[in-house]
Amino acid sequence: MFPSTATSGSTTAAWGQLADARPNLPNCERNAAECVSLPMFPELTGDESTTRSTSASCGTRRTGERRRGGGSRAVTWPRGLSALAALLLAACAAPPRADQPRPSFDIHQIASQELLREANHGRTIEGVDGRFVIPHGVRRAWIDVGAHLLETTRASLKHKKDLALIAVEPLAECWKQWPDNERLIALPVAISIDRGSMDFHVNAFNNTSSLLKSVEGNLVDKLTRTVEVRKVPVLRLEDVLERIPPEVEVEYLKTDVQGVDLQVLKSAGEQLRRVERVRAEVINARIYEGSGDLQPGTEADFVAYMASKGFQFAGDDSVHKDRAWLDKDFVNPQRVNPQRQGWLTRAHARIRSWLP
């Protein structure tokens, strides 16, 4: 993350606006009580308002009032439709399958339980199934890798009550300033291809700190001059993604990690396909240097890799002079489809997942 000095480039629509383009749907998979309020008559929209009384019994007929232009008439739900509603309710209320696999890697081998609790104001962030504890009412998640002080995601966390934010930042002086919010999951680690412990170069302008060494005499040398090298725990992005419950949509991923953004994306493996939209920083100028697998990727590298995972390039943003650094936006067309995100489709997919 460098100072904002963008001078050119095509800017895509604000990610927050894109994220809100979908209907405001209840998370029926996580709360059966909300399922009974779901509309069984999707054609009742606009000037029509509908009230219904519901029952958990499959054989009970349901009645309600449909009002148009001040008039009203009773509507009796067919018994077959009542049975369908009960089936969907049962699907929503059913517990996860016992054979649902746990996350493949125990992150406590890298990041201690004590460190994770400290970063999360004493909260335990994982449930008995090994997945993140997501509060009731949350339907979508954002992942902010290189979150720093939450400059680009804090406002959305505050105002979008159905949003969980998973923020990744190895600098304690940053994550200790984050708010105490049950929808914020703090991971005090770095992300790269290989798990373990790595040297982290803390620079004069700590936004520019990186797993990579800074090139001496680069065009922002005063900002990237290293003042301390410390060991930090390192996980893969797939360790984060597979801990997000399957019913929570991974709506947005942002990476801003000073030269290793491509490695962060690669560390997600096939889990990257769960993500709807990605914004990744690309540094073209020779500011950081690495070796082997840890080298800054080119713009072409990013586009090619994201295409291999099913993503389409959506545009550039925050383009610095001479394209020294910029953000590249990608969209996963298999995920971004509001028509496919309807509650009925969700319930149908959930039922099919339980069948042998």
RAFEN-V103235 format. One record per pair of residues at least 24 apart in sequence whose ideal C-beta (glycine too) atoms are under 7 Angstrom apart, sorted by the first residue. I is the first residue (numbers start at 1). J is the second residue. D is the distance in whole Angstrom. If there is no record, write none. Layout:
I_J_D ; I_J_D
//
This chain:
1_146_7 ; 1_148_6 ; 1_207_4 ; 1_256_5 ; 2_208_7 ; 2_220_6 ; 2_325_6 ; 5_320_6 ; 6_318_5 ; 6_319_5 ; 6_320_6 ; 7_319_7 ; 7_320_7 ; 7_321_5 ; 8_319_5 ; 9_316_4 ; 9_317_6 ; 9_319_3 ; 9_326_6 ; 10_315_5 ; 10_316_6 ; 11_317_5 ; 12_314_5 ; 12_315_4 ; 12_317_6 ; 12_329_5 ; 15_252_6 ; 15_277_6 ; 15_279_7 ; 16_156_5 ; 18_277_7 ; 19_251_5 ; 19_252_6 ; 21_338_7 ; 22_338_5 ; 22_341_6 ; 23_338_7 ; 25_139_7 ; 25_341_7 ; 25_343_5 ; 26_343_7 ; 27_139_4 ; 27_247_6 ; 28_92_4 ; 28_343_6 ; 28_346_7 ; 28_347_6 ; 29_92_6 ; 29_247_4 ; 29_346_7 ; 29_350_6 ; 30_136_7 ; 30_247_6 ; 31_136_6 ; 32_89_6 ; 32_92_5 ; 32_93_3 ; 35_88_6 ; 35_89_5 ; 35_92_4 ; 36_89_6 ; 38_343_5 ; 40_81_6 ; 40_85_6 ; 56_89_7 ; 58_82_7 ; 58_83_5 ; 58_86_4 ; 88_347_5 ; 91_347_5 ; 91_350_6 ; 91_351_5 ; 92_347_7 ; 97_354_6 ; 102_129_6 ; 102_130_4 ; 103_130_5 ; 103_131_7 ; 103_239_7 ; 103_242_5 ; 103_243_5 ; 104_242_7 ; 105_239_5 ; 107_235_6 ; 107_239_6 ; 110_189_7 ; 110_195_6 ; 110_196_7 ; 110_233_5 ; 110_234_7 ; 110_235_6 ; 111_188_7 ; 111_189_5 ; 111_233_5 ; 115_188_6 ; 119_175_5 ; 119_186_4 ; 119_188_4 ; 120_185_7 ; 120_186_5 ; 121_180_4 ; 125_185_5 ; 126_243_7 ; 130_243_7 ; 131_243_5 ; 131_245_5 ; 132_185_6 ; 132_243_5 ; 132_244_6 ; 134_164_5 ; 134_245_6 ; 134_248_6 ; 135_182_5 ; 135_183_6 ; 137_161_7 ; 137_162_6 ; 138_162_6 ; 138_163_7 ; 138_164_5 ; 138_183_6 ; 138_248_6 ; 139_248_7 ; 139_249_6 ; 140_248_7 ; 140_249_5 ; 140_251_4 ; 141_166_6 ; 141_244_5 ; 141_248_5 ; 141_250_5 ; 141_251_7 ; 142_251_6 ; 142_252_4 ; 143_240_6 ; 143_250_7 ; 143_253_5 ; 144_168_7 ; 144_254_5 ; 145_191_5 ; 145_254_7 ; 145_255_5 ; 145_257_6 ; 145_264_6 ; 146_255_6 ; 146_256_4 ; 146_257_4 ; 148_174_5 ; 148_207_6 ; 149_174_6 ; 149_177_6 ; 150_178_6 ; 152_254_6 ; 157_181_6 ; 157_183_6 ; 157_184_6 ; 164_248_7 ; 166_240_6 ; 168_240_7 ; 170_200_6 ; 170_232_4 ; 171_206_6 ; 171_209_6 ; 187_240_7 ; 189_232_7 ; 189_233_5 ; 189_234_6 ; 189_235_5 ; 190_232_5 ; 190_234_5 ; 191_234_7 ; 191_235_6 ; 191_236_7 ; 191_237_5 ; 191_264_5 ; 191_267_6 ; 192_234_5 ; 192_260_6 ; 192_263_5 ; 192_264_7 ; 192_267_6 ; 193_263_5 ; 193_266_6 ; 193_267_5 ; 193_293_5 ; 194_234_7 ; 195_234_6 ; 195_235_6 ; 195_236_6 ; 196_234_6 ; 197_231_5 ; 197_232_7 ; 197_233_6 ; 197_234_7 ; 198_232_6 ; 198_234_5 ; 199_229_5 ; 199_231_7 ; 200_230_6 ; 200_232_4 ; 201_226_5 ; 201_229_6 ; 202_226_7 ; 202_227_6 ; 202_228_4 ; 202_230_6 ; 203_227_7 ; 208_258_6 ; 209_258_7 ; 210_257_7 ; 210_258_4 ; 210_259_5 ; 210_260_7 ; 210_288_6 ; 211_260_5 ; 211_294_7 ; 212_258_7 ; 212_259_5 ; 212_260_6 ; 212_288_4 ; 212_289_6 ; 212_290_5 ; 212_294_6 ; 213_288_7 ; 213_289_6 ; 214_287_7 ; 214_288_6 ; 215_286_5 ; 215_287_6 ; 215_288_6 ; 215_289_5 ; 218_285_7 ; 218_286_6 ; 218_287_5 ; 219_285_6 ; 219_324_7 ; 220_287_6 ; 224_287_6 ; 236_267_4 ; 237_264_6 ; 237_267_4 ; 237_268_4 ; 238_267_6 ; 238_268_5 ; 238_269_5 ; 238_271_4 ; 241_268_6 ; 241_271_4 ; 241_274_6 ; 242_271_6 ; 249_276_7 ; 250_274_5 ; 250_275_5 ; 250_276_7 ; 251_276_5 ; 251_277_7 ; 252_276_7 ; 252_277_5 ; 253_278_5 ; 254_279_5 ; 255_280_5 ; 255_281_6 ; 256_281_5 ; 258_288_6 ; 259_283_6 ; 259_288_4 ; 259_290_7 ; 259_296_4 ; 260_294_6 ; 262_297_3 ; 262_301_6 ; 262_302_6 ; 262_305_7 ; 263_293_7 ; 263_294_6 ; 265_305_7 ; 266_305_7 ; 272_309_5 ; 273_309_6 ; 273_310_6 ; 273_332_7 ; 275_332_6 ; 276_332_5 ; 276_335_4 ; 276_336_5 ; 277_331_6 ; 277_336_7 ; 278_306_7 ; 278_311_7 ; 278_330_4 ; 279_327_5 ; 279_329_5 ; 280_327_7 ; 280_328_6 ; 281_325_6 ; 281_327_6 ; 282_325_7 ; 282_326_6 ; 282_328_6 ; 283_325_5 ; 284_323_5 ; 284_324_6 ; 284_325_7 ; 285_324_4 ; 285_325_6 ; 299_328_7 ; 302_328_6 ; 306_330_5 ; 310_334_6
//
